Amino acid sequence: MKKVLLIALGFFAFTANAQEEVSYKPTTGTVTTEVGLTGGLNNANFNLNGGALKFRYFLKEDLAVRVGLGIDNEKNERDGSDNYTGFSFPLVVNGNLTTTDNVSNIKLGIEKHFAGSNRLSTYGGADLILGFGKNDSEVLAENGNYLRRNEKTTNFGVAVFTGADYYIAQKVYLGVEAGLNFISTKVKDTEISGKLGNNEESDTINGSKESNFNSNVFGGIRIGFQF
C-alpha cells in the first residue's frame, strides 16, 4: 500500500511539473482577440464606449500583426446658450444645450514578442493610426428657436508601445499596454444652422488648412483569448 501511495504521489508530481512546462503562449498562425477594459478591474466595463477591440495574427511565435478599433462616444445635456452673427439676423439662443462627441480610430500595427516565460509574453511595437471625429452641438429654446453646429475632424498618426500578456488559463490572458501617440488633427468645415421665429438659415465656417500636432501617453488593461 505504501509503495502504491508513493507511486501515485510521484505520478501527480510529474504531471503537475509537465503541465507547468507547457507554454500557454501563441504559436505561428495563432489568432487572438481582446477588448480593452475601462474603469479598472474593480469596476470593469467591457463595451466599446471608451474601450478598444483588437485582433492579432502571429506570423511567428515572436512576431504578430494587429488591427484595432477604438470608439469613444460622449453625450451631454444641460441648460446653456450659443450665438452666431453670420446669418442675416443676429441669433442668440438660450435653452437646452446638447453636445455629442464621437471619435473612431483604426489602428494597424506590428508587435515583437520577447522570451518571457511559459505564461508571460512581453512585447513592443508600433501602430499606424487613422481616426475620424464628429462634434455636434444644439441649443433648443422652448419657443422653437435653435442653433446647431456640426464639425468633423480627421486624425492621422503613429504610436509606439510596450505591453505584456499573462495567460491565466489556456487560451485566456490578461494584459497591460502603455505607449505614446503622435497625432496630427485636421478640422474640416463646420456646418451651422439656426432658426429665429419664421427665419431659418444655414452657413459654413471654413476648417483649418493646417493640421494641429499633439502627443499623449496612453495605457490600459485588456482581457483576451486565442481562437
N, C-alpha and C positions, 0 to 999 in steps of 0.2 A: 504493500500500500504506500509506503514511504517513497519507494522508487517511482511509482506511478505519479505521485504528487509532484516530485522533483522534475520529472519529465514534462508534466503539464505546465508547471511554472516556467520551465525553460522554453517551452514552445511559445507561450504567450509573450514572454520577454523578447524572444526572437522576432515574433510577428510585429510587436509594437515598434521595435527598432527598425524593422524593414519598412513599416509604414512611414516612419519619420524620415527615412532616406528617400522616399518617393518625392519627386518635385511636383508641386502643385501649379507651377508657373506655365504660361503659354509656350507652345512649341510652334514650329513652322506650319503656317496655314490656319492657326487659331484665329477666331473672330471673337471679340469681346464687345459688350455694350455696357454703358454705365449712365447714371444720372447724378448730377450734382445736387447735394443737399443744401438747403437753405435753413437757417435757424440753428445749425449745430446739431449734435447727436441727441441732446436732451429735448429739443423742440424741432425735430426734423420735418422738412417739407419736401415732398418728392415731386411736386409739379414743376412745370417749366416756367412758371412766373417768377423770374429772377434766378432760375436754375439753368442747367445745360444738359443736353443729351449728346453722347459721343459714342462713335463706333471705331474700333481698331482692327486692323488686319496685320498679322505678323508675317512679314516676308521671310524672316529668320527668327530664331529664338531671341536674338538680341536686337532686332530691328522691326519696327512697326510703322505703318502709315495710319493716319487717323482723319476722321471728318467729324466736326462737331456743330451743333446748332444751339445757339443761346437766344432766349426770348425774355424780354423784360417789359411788362405792361403795368402801367400805373394810371389810376383814375381818381380824381379828387373833386368833390363838390363842396362849395361854401358860398357865403354871401360875398360879393365883390363888385368891381366896376372896371370898365375899359372905355377908351375913347379913341376916335380916329378923325382926322381932319382932311383926309384925302378925297372924300366924297364931295358932291356939290352942296352938301349940307353938313355942318359940324354935328358929329354924333357922339353923345355921352350916354352910356347905358349903365344903370345900377340894377342889380338883381342877383339871380342865381348864377354863379360862375362855375363852369365845369371845365376841367383841364384833363387831357388824356395824352400820355406819353407812351409810344410804342417803339421798341428797339429790337431788331433782329440781327444776329450775327451768324455768319457761316465761316467756319474755320477749317482749313486744310493743312495738315501738318505731318511731321515725322518725329519718331521717338527712337532714341538709342538706349537700350537697356543694359544694365551692368550686372555683375555676378550675383550680388545679394546672397540669399540663402534659398532653401527649398520652398519657403513660403513667402519670402520678401523679394520684391522686384523693384529696384530703384532705376530711375531713368532721367534723361534730359532731352530737350528737343526744341523745335521751333514751329510756329503756326503762321500761315498767311490768312489775314482776316479781311472779310468783305461784309459791310454792315449797311443796314437801311433803317432810317428813323422817321417817325411821323409825330409831330406835336400839334395838337388841336386845342383850341380854347373857344368857349362860347359864354357870353353873358346874355341871359334872357330875363327881360323885365316882365312884370305882371301885366302890363298893357300890350305886350306882344312885340315891343321893340327888342332888337337883338344886335349883337356884334360878334362875328365869328372870324377866327384866324386859323389857317391851315398851313403848316410849314413842314417841309420834308428835308431830310439830310441824307448824305451818303458818307460812309466811313471806309477807309482803306488803311491797312497797316500790317504790322508783324508783331509777334510775341515770342519771347524766349521763356522757357520754363524748366522746372525740375519737379520731380514728384516721386512717389513710392506707392506700390500696391502691396497689401498684405493679405494673403489668402487665408481666410478664417475657416474655410472648408474647401473641398474640391470644387473648382469652377466658380467659387464665390469669393469676392475680395472687397475690402475697404481700402480706400486710397486717399492720399492728400496730394495737392498740387499747388504750386505757387510760382509766380513769374512776373514779368514786366511787359506791358503792352506799349507799343508805339503806334499811335493812331492819328491819321490825317482826316479831318472832317470838313465837308463842304456843304454849305447851306443853299438849298435851291430856292426858287421864287416862293414867296408867301402869298397865298390867296386870301383875300379879305372880302367879306360880305356883311351888309348891315341893313337894318330897317328902322325908319323913324316915321311913325304914322303910316301914311299911304306911300311913302317914298322908300324904294329899295334900290340899292346899288351894289356893285362889286368892283374890286380893284386888285392890282397886283403890285407887290413890293419886290423889286429885283433882289435875287440872292447874291451872296458873295462870290466874286470871281476867283478869289484865292482861298486856299484851304487853311484851316487852323490846325496846328500840330500840337499834340499833347501826349504825355506818357503817364501811366499809372500802374501801381502794383496790384496784383490780384492773387487770390488764394481761395481754397475751399476744400470741403470733404466730399468724397464720392463713394458710391456703392455700385458694384458691377458684377457681371458674371460672364463666363465663357459659353459660347454655343457648343 
